[in-house]
Amino acid sequence: MNDTTQRPALPDQLSVDPRSPHHVAAIFEHDIGIKFNDKERFDVNEYCISEGWIKVPAGKSLDRKGNPLLIKVKGKVEAFYK
């Protein structure tokens, strides 16, 4: 199992997209989980704990560059290491 002292602190806002300014590659070296309204979600692309929202894909819809369209859902957000 991984040692918790070597894990970086989880930021307030984090994105899966490497082009985003909120992407931190060092965090994705470890398994992280997101709880939204006390249920674990596996489809989260971006989250913000202080503002209380997550961004998830809107079905199979794609934008003109081929990226999934994201919708913002508000609620209680918790991030944790698995």
Disulfide bonds with the S-S distance in Angstrom:
none
